[in-house]
Amino acid sequence: MWCPITDEGMSWPPADLIEEFWDRICDRNSQTTNPYIYLLPYAEEVDVDRQNRKVSALVEYAPKADYRGGKPN
């Protein structure tokens, strides 16, 4: 999963960019139209690539339909 770094974000410290990335993942998890739940990667697993203007990480996910009350079916 990845998200772009905006012009404003280019001046942010890496920790702020990672936090924004996590916020986007949380937003996606809360969307009812999104059929998956995404696990937040550890900070050290997130790549801040200013040259290519993106923040990215391999993110594990599972179908929301497979989970009930926080436990897999």
C-alpha angles and dihedrals in degrees: 000000000000143000130197124253110236124219088260091048092056088077095047122104116251093254091060092048091051091049090051089050090053090049090055091051090050090049090052091049090055095052109105091207091058108091095200139070115217125208117225112246120229114262092249089057093058117094117213104199108182093172091062092031097235143114115211147164141168104261126197117223142175135192111272089222089067093062131074121176092348094304128102116247 
